[in-house]
Amino acid sequence: MAERQENVPVQLAEGVRMYVEATRLGGDEDIAFKVPSFEEVTNTIESIAGALTAAMTRVKPKKASVEFGLEIAVESGKLTTLLVQGSGKANLTISLEWGE
C-alpha cells in the first residue's frame, strides 16, 4: 500500500486551527468528522527535548545543538509523529563542544 500525503486540519491552543501535511498510515478512513489536536506533536517534541537535555546535563558540554526531523502522520484518526531522516544521514544531528 502506498503512503498518501494529505493536508489535515489540526487544533492548536486557544482554538487556533492550522493545516499540516501528514502521511496516512494504514488503510483509508474518514477523519474529517473530528479535527485532531496538535498536542501529540508538541508532547513528542517536549519528550525528545527533555531526554536530550538530561543527556547534555550528564556530559556537560560547553555548547550543544541538536537537530531532528519529525514527520506528522495520521493513524486511526489521530495525529502521530515519526522521527525521520532529514537532509543528513541521521535522524538526529548532535554537536557538542568542550573547552574554552
C-alpha positions as CSV (number, residue, x, y, z in Angstrom):
1,M,0.0,0.0,0.0
2,A,1.4,3.4,-1.0
3,E,1.6,6.1,1.6
4,R,-0.6,9.1,0.9
5,Q,0.2,12.7,1.8
6,E,-2.7,15.0,2.7
7,N,-3.4,18.3,4.4
8,V,-5.0,17.7,7.7
9,P,-6.6,20.5,9.8
10,V,-5.4,20.4,13.4
11,Q,-6.5,22.2,16.6
12,L,-3.9,24.4,18.4
13,A,-4.2,26.1,21.7
14,E,-6.8,28.8,22.1
15,G,-8.9,27.5,19.3
16,V,-6.4,28.2,16.5
17,R,-6.7,25.9,13.6
18,M,-3.9,25.2,11.1
19,Y,-3.2,22.6,8.4
20,V,-0.3,20.2,8.5
21,E,0.9,17.9,5.7
22,A,0.6,14.4,7.1
23,T,1.2,10.8,5.8
24,R,-1.8,8.5,6.2
25,L,-0.7,5.3,7.9
26,G,-2.8,2.2,7.5
27,G,-6.0,1.9,5.4
28,D,-8.4,4.5,4.2
29,E,-10.6,6.2,6.9
30,D,-12.6,9.4,7.2
31,I,-11.0,11.7,9.7
32,A,-12.9,14.8,8.6
33,F,-15.6,14.4,11.3
34,K,-13.1,15.4,14.1
35,V,-10.2,17.9,14.0
36,P,-7.3,16.2,15.7
37,S,-5.3,18.0,18.4
38,F,-1.7,19.1,17.7
39,E,-0.9,18.2,21.3
40,E,0.5,14.8,20.3
41,V,3.2,16.6,18.2
42,T,4.1,19.1,20.9
43,N,4.3,16.3,23.5
44,T,6.7,14.4,21.3
45,I,8.9,17.4,20.9
46,E,8.9,18.1,24.6
47,S,9.8,14.4,25.4
48,I,12.6,14.3,22.9
49,A,14.0,17.7,24.2
50,G,13.7,16.6,27.8
51,A,15.6,13.3,27.2
52,L,18.3,15.2,25.2
53,T,18.6,17.9,27.9
54,A,19.1,15.2,30.6
55,A,21.9,13.6,28.5
56,M,23.5,17.0,27.9
57,T,23.4,17.7,31.7
58,R,25.3,14.5,32.3
59,V,28.0,15.1,29.7
60,K,28.3,18.8,30.4
61,P,29.4,20.3,27.1
62,K,30.2,24.0,26.9
63,K,27.9,24.3,23.9
64,A,25.4,21.9,22.3
65,S,23.0,21.9,19.4
66,V,20.5,19.2,18.3
67,E,18.6,19.0,15.0
68,F,16.0,16.4,14.4
69,G,13.2,15.9,11.9
70,L,9.6,14.8,12.7
71,E,7.1,13.7,10.1
72,I,3.4,14.0,11.0
73,A,1.2,11.1,10.2
74,V,-2.5,10.2,10.6
75,E,-3.2,6.9,12.2
76,S,-6.7,5.8,13.4
77,G,-7.9,9.4,13.1
78,K,-5.2,10.8,15.4
79,L,-2.0,12.6,14.6
80,T,1.2,10.8,15.4
81,T,4.8,11.8,14.9
82,L,7.7,9.8,13.3
83,L,11.3,10.6,13.9
84,V,12.6,10.8,10.3
85,Q,15.8,11.2,8.4
86,G,16.4,14.8,7.5
87,S,18.8,16.1,4.8
88,G,21.7,14.5,6.6
89,K,22.4,10.8,7.0
90,A,21.0,10.5,10.6
91,N,17.7,11.1,12.4
92,L,19.5,13.2,15.0
93,T,22.4,15.6,14.4
94,I,24.1,16.4,17.7
95,S,27.0,18.8,18.1
96,L,28.9,19.1,21.5
97,E,31.8,21.4,22.4
98,W,34.0,21.4,25.5
99,G,36.8,23.7,26.5
100,E,37.1,27.5,26.2
